[in-house]
Amino acid sequence: MPKAGIYIHMPFCRVKCMYCDFYSVADRDDQIPAFFDALLKEIDMCETDTSNWIIDTIFIGGGTPSLTPSHLLEKLIRTLERKFNLSQVNEFTMEANPGEAHADSLKAFRDLGVNRLSMGVQSLEPSLLQFLTRIHGPEEVFKTFDAARVAGFDNINCDLIFNIPGQTMDIWKRDLQTIIDLEPEHMSCYSLTVEEGTQLFQYVNRGKVAMPSDDDSAAFYEWTQDVLGNNGFDQYEISNWSKPELTCKHNLHYWEIDPYWAFGPSAHGFDGKNRFSNIRNLDGYIKNLGDGKLPRQDDYKLSDIDRTNEMIGFGLRIKNGIDITKIPEIHRSSVHQSIHENESKWGDYFILESDQLRLKAEGFAFADAIAVDLMID
Ligand code: SF4
């Protein structure tokens, strides 16, 4: 039976951060009750047979899910329980922003079964937080982290960003070490990327902001790998490090191409054969469900080639790599051939042991380029 997860997208934020391309809306909190009505309806309308799935993770992402009133979270959980067998869920994550998850809410979330908190710290340097249009300062990070511990969260992730214009290596080293000293169980460290449709994209395009060079970016990443490794964190994915046994099992479902159901605007799901996504529009999402229609933007079956290339793309992101025996049989020899053809170009960065292909730590920085070269057509 496949292990599986459930993802809920909660699209409300206090402000829209200038670099963010997740679907979220600012200043629309008055719509939260209508959104929840639609969300519960979408869950009720799910007809897929998941009786042979072992659902072991739930992840509420966004947006800023910590803004969810606890009585609505409780309704959501009860609705999910009516539709899915949640008896084996052992990881239930909620994303939270510093200063936007108050002590009483955190306690209520914990009491409702949320057992992992993912905090969007991003930086501890006030000028960089301001550049990123984050609305919290470093003090809120410490307060929210402490409040989460008091509420009973013993599994906390901190998200941090490097490669921010104006961020020196000294600032990054200080911030990363300060967060390590808080002793979170998990760290996600991302390079700031310029995504189309964001304010940052416009600034860079108009020459108002210059991004750090590729060499600087590589130096940030290498140092991050070293310092986290030296502090007991295991790098199990390009951007993710955990203390032993505390990987994010939900995100591993994505990278290991397990099934997961997803609800909410812009949410993407996979039933084991088909991938689907919902529309990126709150009003359209609410209207569709009000009219009794699923708010789908896309729904397509994965071909064997798609699956093979996804296994290459996602598999190279994770420490365990790709189990070639799981690739559709018809394409296995092509994948072996492709690996062989790329040995002279990328062989220093990957290890092929019997049927397992994985990247060395120094190969993670090139994972996307290696994956593109290995993909078949
Ligand atoms: S708070 Fe998070 S989801 Fe909301 S806009 Fe900022 S980065 Fe995006």
Residues whose N, C-alpha, C, O or C-beta is under 5 A from the ligand:
A	BS01	SF4	C13 V15 K16 C17 C20 F22 S24 G62 G63
